[in-house]
Amino acid sequence: MSRLAVAWRRLLPWLQVLHLHRPADLALLWLPLLWGLWLSAGGRPAPATVATLLLATLLLRCAAWLLLGLANAGQGHAGRSLPALLRALPRPLALALALTSLGALLLFAAAGWPTLITALGATALGMAYLWIRRQTFLGELVLALALAAGSIAGFTAAGAVPNKTAWLLYTAAVLWSTAYLTERAALHLQQHARLGIKSLTMLFGAADRWLIGLLQAAALLTLWLVARQESLGLFMPVALAVAAALGVYQQWLMRGGTDQGYRRAYLDNVWFGIAIFCGILFHYLCRLQGHC
């Protein structure tokens, strides 16, 4: 076996415990953040600010997965190969949790105290999720409230006070994230039932895909209000139409209630968020070039 293969085998468990091998959920942190940054900075956010916030949210995500892994390890649920790693290396994992958390908070502080306070509030909601998911069926909503805080951080990092647009954007991000998390929860119903974890998918049963559709429709309506508030041009309506088409496609994917359908749907929901960012991005690129 080559040295590269040996190194990969040693690195893979750490990538798994940090969920860096499955980064789709990173879109829930990065995309609302980018929406807020571009809108608050008029399409010209400082590159250093963008890089700082993207790295900070990446570290915060790593810390969250470490915390979740440590919380689940005692119940035998942290992925196929991870419980052994968690039991064998509790101190290195705890140290990694401390370092990633500290690194994230320092980077948020570098972006300004309002941004740090926003990040701390989102972190508190994320930690509350670990308890709430066992008490009520609204765990996905609480987690979405935490994940969507990036849209507010985008405004504060650009030196802007969160205004009506910021809160409309936050509302849209909450709705979009809740739809994503509901789709993802459908893939883990048996695991969640065994661990005593509740979810919106359990509450709505076979009607969960209609809840997802309603959440996405509400998100689109809220984003349309953002477009009107900021006088976004042609590209944003096109982006909303693309996102709506993706929502319809997800309904088609979920129609059979299969795991494969829901897995493809929640991955497709990332493109829903990317379409919105492209609408915002292209509007400002067009305006900066003097064509809009």
Phi, psi and omega in degrees: 000133183289161179298323179297318179294320178296316179298321179295319180296326178284328182280328187305315179301326179287322175297325180289316182292333176269357182056033175280347176277349177225079189272013186302322182290347176299334178299330180293336177267315187284319187293311175301325177299314180292323175304309183294319180299312184292321180290318183288330183262011180061033178084005181228060177291150179293130180305322180296322179294317179299311182297318181299314183288323178296317179292320180298316180290327176297315179295321179295322176297316178300317179297321181295317179292325175297314180297317179295321178296317178293324180292325183272342187300321181294343179257009176073025180225097174208027183103165187297314186256357188278327180304320179297318178297318181294323179285325184280331186233055182296321182291311176301323179291320177295321177294318178298321177299315181295317183292316180294321178296314180296317179299317179297315182294323178295320179292320176296321178297323178296334178278355178121151182297321177301323179291321178297317179297319177299317180294321179294320177297318178295321178297318179298319177295320179297321178289325177296330179302323181300330178270317186295326183297343177264351184254325183224174177271008187258020182302317180299323180295316180297316179295322178296323177300325178286314184295323183287350181299342177302328179296322177288320178300326177299322178288312183294324180293332178275003179083013181259148174277129180305121183248197181301318179299317181299317183285329172295318179296320178298317179299316178297319180295323177297314181296314180296316180294321179297320177298316179299311183294327177293319176298318182291322181297332180297338180277349186235028185300315182293317179298315180296319179297320180293326182269358180077024180265132180260159181205163176298328178298319177295320183293319185266344178060227183293345180272009185296328182289334175287327173298317179299315178298319179295319179297317180292322178296319178295322177297317179297318178298317180294321178292328174296322176295322176299316180299320178291319181299321184261005180053045177289141189275215189299323188294327181291315174302323177297317179298319179295322178294319177296316179297320178297319178296322177295323176297318177296320179297322178296322176299321178294320179296324185272359189299328181273353180070021182272156177298319180298319179297315180292324179295316178294326181292315183288331173290323178294332181296336175298320179293332173303310179292323179295322179300319179296316179297320179297322177299317178291313183300311184292329177299312182287327175297318178296317182291322180293332177277355179080016182261353182236000000 
